[in-house]
Amino acid sequence: MTGQIKSTTYSVTNPGDAPFILTLKGRNKWALEELTKAGAQGCTPIKQPAPRWSAYIHNLRSFGVKVQTVTEHHGGAFAGNHGRYILLAEAVVVLSGGM
């Protein structure tokens, strides 16, 4: 069927822990992929815009994925703070394109 969101299954290993299996789809999957691509530099809502980064990070953490948040200041007309999210776990795709 078309229009269905495909899931991806990962083997996730947090520092010092045994690996576990996690299946994600939608924005949670997208966020983990973005964090993995970003590596140690991490992701920010400024550079990788998305509607609810903090919610995706909250969800990943609730699934057991270790993600660090670093608070950074930004200037400009709308100066303030934003979070930089850094994946501390290793996430390896074990099955892609499932339902």
C-alpha positions in Angstrom: 0.0 0.0 0.0 1.2 3.5 -0.6 1.1 6.3 1.9 2.1 4.0 4.8 4.9 5.1 7.0 7.8 2.7 6.9 9.6 1.7 10.1 13.2 1.0 10.6 14.7 -1.3 13.3 17.9 -0.4 15.0 20.4 -2.0 17.3 21.1 0.7 19.8 24.0 0.6 22.2 24.3 3.3 24.9 27.8 3.8 26.4 28.6 1.0 28.9 25.3 -0.8 28.2 24.2 -3.9 26.3 22.6 -3.3 22.9 18.9 -3.3 22.5 16.5 -3.4 19.6 14.3 -0.4 18.7 11.8 0.0 15.9 11.0 3.6 14.9 8.9 5.3 12.3 7.9 8.9 11.4 9.5 11.8 13.1 11.2 9.7 15.8 13.0 7.7 13.1 13.8 11.0 11.3 15.3 12.5 14.4 17.5 9.4 15.2 18.7 9.5 11.5 19.5 13.2 11.8 21.4 12.7 15.1 23.3 9.8 13.6 24.3 11.8 10.6 25.4 14.8 12.7 27.7 12.7 14.9 29.6 14.5 17.7 28.5 17.9 16.3 24.9 17.2 17.1 21.7 18.8 15.8 20.0 22.1 16.5 16.5 23.3 15.6 18.3 26.3 14.0 20.3 24.2 11.5 17.8 21.2 11.1 14.4 22.8 11.4 11.5 20.6 12.5 8.3 21.3 14.3 9.0 19.7 17.7 12.7 18.6 18.2 12.3 18.6 22.0 9.4 16.1 21.7 11.3 13.8 19.4 14.3 13.9 21.8 11.9 13.2 24.7 10.5 10.2 22.8 13.9 8.8 22.0 14.9 9.1 25.6 11.7 7.4 26.8 12.7 4.5 24.4 16.1 4.3 26.2 18.3 6.2 23.7 20.9 8.4 25.4 20.9 11.9 24.0 22.8 14.9 25.5 21.3 18.4 25.4 23.7 21.4 25.4 22.2 24.8 25.8 23.6 27.4 23.4 22.9 31.1 23.1 22.1 32.7 19.8 22.0 36.4 18.9 20.1 38.4 16.3 16.7 40.0 16.4 15.2 37.1 18.3 18.1 36.4 20.6 17.7 33.6 23.1 18.8 30.0 23.7 18.4 26.8 21.9 19.3 23.2 22.5 22.0 21.2 20.6 21.2 17.5 20.8 24.0 15.0 20.6 23.5 11.3 20.2 25.6 9.4 22.8 24.4 6.0 21.7 25.4 4.0 18.6 22.4 3.2 16.4 22.9 0.7 13.6 20.1 -0.2 11.1 19.3 -3.9 11.3 16.0 -3.8 9.2 14.7 -1.1 7.0 11.4 -0.5 5.3 9.1 -2.6 7.5 5.6 -1.6 8.4 
